[in-house]
Amino acid sequence: MTEPHSAVAEHAEHSPYLRHHFDSMEQQFDSATLGMWVFLLTEIMFFGGMFGAYTVYRSMYPAAFASTSMHMNPAFGAANTAVLIVSSLTMALAVRSARLGKQQALQMFLVLTMLFGIAFLVIKGFEYHEHWVDMKVPLFSGHWDYSNTPEFPHQAQYSHQAQILFCFYFFMTGFHALHMLVGVGLMTTILMMARHGIFSKDYFTPVEISGLYWHFVDIVWIFLFPLLYLIGNARKLI
Amino acid sequence: MHSVPSVRTYVTVWAVLTFLTFATYYIAQIDLGPWNIVIALCIAFFKMSLVIFFFMNLKAESPLTKLFAAGGFFWMILLLGQFFVDYISRDWMPCGKMW
């Protein structure tokens, strides 16, 4: 009761989701978005280091990397790229529905985004299994075989360098898949919040910033796909 | 708050992204020598820009957010630039190769 009258009046009319340290919902929204972008910048640096290391080793062993890339299955890679891009579309549409206050559409698009995310992980799992059976898993004794085969008659010379590319492959796609898992967890949380009726035309910040995260993970894959799967395709005879 | 892009915009961006994915895939089958990687990265950068400007709706964000996003790429260029300056110049030193 000691508060000035105007403050009481403001309290009465503002959204229950407006925190005290913000002046308006718009300022709160802009701050949250900015904070998410700052987090994504740290993620850019995190993946950037791996892309940098990859580039250094690839420039050292171009022929070995091109040859080794032939053991990646570009059909899986392309399918996963397509799946992720569709999931980004459904995520963008989920954010759009949240902005417009369409709760049913928001929940539907969140579920679709999760399903496409899980589809990506399942395809990735099949791929990892293929590498395991194909004995292309470095660091696991008994799961690395890079001797010459009828299909790859000159590859044994690259056995050591090939392990470098496969290490990059498993680290980069593994960290990416970890981010996808976190993304699916985020979507589950957002879906729960949506079902509890937390979001409205005036408050949809969590949907928006989770969307930013999801699109970022999509961007990482956009670079991983050509750099890991496609570098050897044009040189089938190596 | 911000203007809401139309469903048509999002679907168009998705169609272009999917088209470019298959373009990357098929162009990689043709041997263009050093141009393979250049084209693949140009397509990847273009796809990234589409995702950032349309799906992440960066063009509607506040100027401060735009500045931070641009700052992120500036730091990334610094990181990779210094990385490559180091590795490319190692052979120039009289102490010989590091590997």
Interface residues (C-beta under 8 A of the other chain):
Chain A: M25 E26 F29 D30 T33 L34 W37 V38 L40 L41 I44 M45 G48 G49 F51 G52 T55 V56 S59 M60 P74 A78 T81 A82 I85 V86 S88 L89 M91 A92 L93 V95 R96 R99 L100 G211 L212 H215 F216 D218 I219 I222 F223 F225 P226 L227 L230 I231 N233 A234 R235
Chain B: M1 H2 V4 P5 V7 Y10 V11 V13 W14 L17 T18 T21 F22 T24 Y25 A28 Q29 I30 D31 L32 N36 I37 A40 L41 I43 A44 K47 M48 V51 I52 F54 F55 M56 N57 E61 S62 L64 T65 F68 A69 G71 G72 F73 W75 M76 L79 L80 F83 F84 Y87 W99
